[in-house]
């Protein structure tokens, strides 16, 4: 290493710092800065610093709801220069969003000019647009000049900015918020202000109200773009209880008759924060890829109102099924997330439930009201003190004038002569001569009485918690009259409904073109789907040394069940099986199955049917076929088998009796009711063996007799069953003469 050169004196000495400590300290400082000053809203006013600073800067510019508009470039410049030392584009983006009625439920800024649209187009540059505050913003800022909130120095210490707004409006939930901080995020959808105010009034009356009760008032989000929420109430209650969850949101649609039995679907409201242009482009893309088999065309006929036209493939397409397809494959259905991660007391990130958020807002309103009352009380005390001084002037007018005319320093002389305070003496000296008329004396006396009455009321208010909450409730009721559900702005836009049930199967079928196929499985496990219902199975070609194991007739919309020797059922879509050209593919490539296991049976799934499953150990049971459907490649374990046994039978339950035959060629018949019905297990013993195991089993009708098929394909029926009839778990007797040497009853399906 070379000689260490000392730094110039101007830079000071170099200190060694552990890199890990430095990184931890600086990253923590960055994280805290992001969480507190950028990404998370304050629970009290629902604003992030950039929004709060924008509104305060606009108030300083006197851009009231009834006032003039001002160029956004001016607003952005003042906000950046005085309060928010960040990029002007970021500030303008925040301003523009607050003016978009499709992004914000209750816009905080009244915009004039192009502020973007629901298609996702950007606003015009800030030099072309103008803005002013809305009535909602006026409520958020109401009382800010009356010492209702704390102020802090701005970034350079030259100005003072509010740390929070008085917020006479439940802005956090009404307008929602979203942001990504370091290690945490927030996502709060907009809600209906009228409903929130109802819930707040209930909470004032019943402070221990539960989330379940509050959901009666706030049933769910109320989004600017409308739509329909199809989330179950129990899930909504849970989301509001914990502060985390999501809401399933669908587009609103109607069916329009186009004559001659044809129709079209018109979408009038799309999900929140989905750009319409992107949505239409995505639907068109899926159409080209032939992934929307029920849809023929999509058109955007929107003007100021949203109007997306969806044309069905044919007049026979069920409109509900068509829309279920659209909801499943496009952004016409989305999930609106809820993550109420907010700053409490302006600095602590917390995930709060609905009750806590409303409670925090109400507590803030109480603090604001108390501070405002104290501020007003101080003003009244000061004014009464001045008025007392004025009344002394009127009672001693000549003496006062004489002192003012003759004394070099009239102030101390007045204070001494009439026992006045400094404030009173200063006010008397600043009086105008015109104020000395008799009429003014009467007005001062009247004002004095009025202020004395108001001071008494304020002191009574500050001394009583009940009176404070009554005053807050009255303020909320007045707010409800202005922004409640009876007003044009406050009317609920998002409605609630239940999603149609039982359409999944129909939809799955509708998504696939229905064609007859024959599913062929070979002994070595190769599977394929041949078009049509093949009858000449002896002409099928197989690999050398391989032959036919099973062939089932199905439709492309069917689910094929494969039962394996490990006791598992595997589900295969008939439309997803390899075509009939060639020998197909090994079924092992389509499912996760151990090397030692093999296929036992192949069948077409029939909802509602029951199956008899059994293993070589002689154990078995009845299982409803709906219970064996497997959603994964690993299949579903149904029959539990031991190491020395394997599954060997899967037969349909059609009858009232069971026939079992073992490797020892003993046949046993017994009533079906002796077998239990269960979704999974080892089962009960069907037949007892000294050597060997179970070879085959079937369910039959005792009245019709036991049928079996021999090696030549001939069918036989045995009606005299007395010799083999018994109870479950017996050994059985030798079968009738001519029974197949394979110990099999023949094909089951």
Rosetta blueprint (number, residue, H / E / L):
1 X L
2 X L
3 X L
4 X L
5 X L
6 X L
7 X L
8 X L
9 X H
10 X H
11 X H
12 X L
13 X L
14 X L
15 X L
16 X L
17 X L
18 X L
19 X H
20 X H
21 X H
22 X H
23 X H
24 X H
25 X H
26 X H
27 X H
28 X H
29 X H
30 X H
31 X H
32 X H
33 X H
34 X H
35 X H
36 X H
37 X H
38 X H
39 X H
40 X L
41 X L
42 X E
43 X L
44 X L
45 X L
46 X L
47 X L
48 X L
49 X H
50 X H
51 X H
52 X H
53 X H
54 X H
55 X H
56 X H
57 X H
58 X H
59 X H
60 X H
61 X L
62 X L
63 X L
64 X L
65 X L
66 X L
67 X L
68 X L
69 X L
70 X E
71 X E
72 X H
73 X H
74 X H
75 X H
76 X H
77 X H
78 X H
79 X H
80 X H
81 X H
82 X H
83 X L
84 X L
85 X L
86 X L
87 X L
88 X H
89 X H
90 X H
91 X H
92 X H
93 X H
94 X H
95 X H
96 X H
97 X H
98 X H
99 X H
100 X L
101 X L
102 X L
103 X L
104 X L
105 X L
106 X L
107 X L
108 X L
109 X E
110 X E
111 X E
112 X E
113 X L
114 X L
115 X L
116 X L
117 X L
118 X L
119 X L
120 X L
121 X L
122 X L
123 X L
124 X L
125 X L
126 X L
127 X L
128 X L
129 X L
130 X E
131 X E
132 X E
133 X E
134 X L
135 X H
136 X H
137 X H
138 X H
139 X H
140 X H
141 X H
142 X L
143 X L
144 X L
145 X L
146 X L
147 X L
148 X L
149 X L
150 X L
151 X E
152 X E
153 X E
154 X L
155 X L
156 X L
157 X L
158 X L
159 X L
160 X E
161 X E
162 X E
163 X L
164 X L
165 X L
166 X L
167 X L
168 X L
169 X L
170 X L
171 X H
172 X H
173 X H
174 X H
175 X H
176 X L
177 X E
178 X E
179 X E
180 X E
181 X L
182 X L
183 X L
184 X L
185 X E
186 X E
187 X E
188 X E
189 X L
190 X L
191 X L
192 X L
193 X H
194 X H
195 X H
196 X H
197 X H
198 X H
199 X H
200 X H
201 X H
202 X H
203 X H
204 X H
205 X H
206 X L
207 X L
208 X L
209 X L
210 X L
211 X H
212 X H
213 X H
214 X H
215 X H
216 X H
217 X H
218 X L
219 X L
220 X L
221 X L
222 X L
223 X L
224 X L
225 X L
226 X L
227 X L
228 X E
229 X E
230 X L
231 X L
232 X L
233 X H
234 X H
235 X H
236 X H
237 X H
238 X H
239 X H
240 X H
241 X H
242 X H
243 X L
244 X E
245 X E
246 X E
247 X E
248 X E
249 X E
250 X E
251 X L
252 X E
253 X E
254 X E
255 X E
256 X E
257 X E
258 X E
259 X E
260 X L
261 X L
262 X E
263 X E
264 X E
265 X E
266 X E
267 X E
268 X E
269 X E
270 X L
271 X L
272 X L
273 X L
274 X L
275 X L
276 X H
277 X H
278 X H
279 X H
280 X H
281 X H
282 X H
283 X H
284 X H
285 X H
286 X H
287 X H
288 X H
289 X L
290 X L
291 X L
292 X L
293 X L
294 X L
295 X E
296 X E
297 X E
298 X E
299 X E
300 X E
301 X L
302 X L
303 X L
304 X L
305 X L
306 X L
307 X L
308 X E
309 X E
310 X E
311 X E
312 X E
313 X L
314 X L
315 X L
316 X L
317 X L
318 X L
319 X H
320 X H
321 X H
322 X H
323 X H
324 X H
325 X H
326 X H
327 X H
328 X H
329 X H
330 X L
331 X L
332 X L
333 X E
334 X E
335 X E
336 X E
337 X E
338 X E
339 X E
340 X L
341 X E
342 X E
343 X E
344 X E
345 X L
346 X L
347 X L
348 X E
349 X E
350 X E
351 X E
352 X L
353 X L
354 X H
355 X H
356 X H
357 X H
358 X H
359 X H
360 X H
361 X H
362 X H
363 X H
364 X H
365 X H
366 X H
367 X H
368 X H
369 X H
370 X H
371 X H
372 X H
373 X H
374 X H
375 X H
376 X H
377 X H
378 X H
379 X H
380 X H
381 X H
382 X H
383 X H
384 X H
385 X H
386 X H
387 X H
388 X H
389 X H
390 X H
391 X H
392 X H
393 X H
394 X H
395 X H
396 X L
397 X H
398 X H
399 X H
400 X H
401 X H
402 X H
403 X H
404 X H
405 X H
406 X H
407 X L
408 X L
409 X L
410 X H
411 X H
412 X H
413 X H
414 X H
415 X H
416 X H
417 X H
418 X H
419 X L
420 X L
421 X L
422 X H
423 X H
424 X H
425 X H
426 X H
427 X H
428 X H
429 X H
430 X L
431 X L
432 X L
433 X H
434 X H
435 X H
436 X H
437 X L
438 X H
439 X H
440 X H
441 X H
442 X H
443 X H
444 X H
445 X H
446 X H
447 X H
448 X H
449 X H
450 X H
451 X H
452 X H
453 X H
454 X H
455 X H
456 X H
457 X H
458 X H
459 X H
460 X H
461 X H
462 X H
463 X H
464 X L
465 X H
466 X H
467 X H
468 X H
469 X H
470 X H
471 X H
472 X H
473 X H
474 X H
475 X H
476 X H
477 X H
478 X H
479 X H
480 X H
481 X H
482 X H
483 X H
484 X L
485 X L
486 X L
487 X L
488 X L
489 X L
490 X L
491 X L
492 X L
493 X L
494 X L
495 X E
496 X E
497 X L
498 X L
499 X L
500 X L
501 X L
502 X L
503 X L
504 X H
505 X H
506 X H
507 X H
508 X H
509 X H
510 X H
511 X L
512 X L
513 X L
514 X L
515 X L
516 X E
517 X E
518 X E
519 X E
520 X E
521 X E
522 X E
523 X L
524 X L
525 X L
526 X E
527 X E
528 X E
529 X E
530 X E
531 X E
532 X L
533 X L
534 X L
535 X L
536 X L
537 X H
538 X H
539 X H
540 X L
541 X L
542 X L
543 X L
544 X L
545 X L
546 X L
547 X L
548 X E
549 X E
550 X E
551 X E
552 X E
553 X E
554 X E
555 X E
556 X L
557 X L
558 X L
559 X E
560 X E
561 X E
562 X E
563 X E
564 X E
565 X L
566 X L
567 X L
568 X E
569 X E
570 X E
571 X E
572 X E
573 X E
574 X H
575 X H
576 X H
577 X L
578 X L
579 X E
580 X L
581 X L
582 X L
583 X L
584 X L
585 X E
586 X E
587 X H
588 X H
589 X H
590 X L
591 X L
592 X L
593 X L
594 X L
595 X L
596 X L
597 X L
598 X L
599 X E
600 X E
601 X E
602 X E
603 X E
604 X E
605 X L
606 X L
607 X L
608 X L
609 X L
610 X E
611 X E
612 X E
613 X E
614 X E
615 X E
616 X L
617 X L
618 X L
619 X E
620 X E
621 X E
622 X E
623 X E
624 X E
625 X H
626 X H
627 X H
628 X L
629 X L
630 X L
631 X L
632 X L
633 X L
634 X L
635 X L
636 X E
637 X E
638 X L
639 X E
640 X L
641 X L
642 X L
643 X L
644 X L
645 X L
646 X L
647 X E
648 X E
649 X E
650 X E
651 X E
652 X E
653 X L
654 X L
655 X L
656 X L
657 X E
658 X E
659 X E
660 X E
661 X E
662 X E
663 X L
664 X L
665 X L
666 X E
667 X E
668 X E
669 X E
670 X E
671 X E
672 X H
673 X H
674 X H
675 X L
676 X L
677 X E
678 X L
679 X L
680 X L
681 X E
682 X L
683 X L
684 X E
685 X E
686 X L
687 X L
688 X L
689 X L
690 X L
691 X L
692 X L
693 X L
694 X E
695 X E
696 X E
697 X E
698 X E
699 X E
700 X E
701 X L
702 X L
703 X L
704 X L
705 X L
706 X E
707 X E
708 X E
709 X E
710 X L
711 X L
712 X L
713 X L
714 X L
715 X E
716 X E
717 X E
718 X E
719 X L
720 X L
721 X L
722 X L
723 X L
724 X L
725 X E
726 X L
727 X L
728 X L
729 X L
730 X L
731 X L
732 X L
733 X E
734 X E
735 X L
736 X L
737 X L
738 X L
739 X L
740 X L
741 X L
742 X L
743 X L
744 X L
745 X L
746 X L
747 X L
748 X L
749 X L
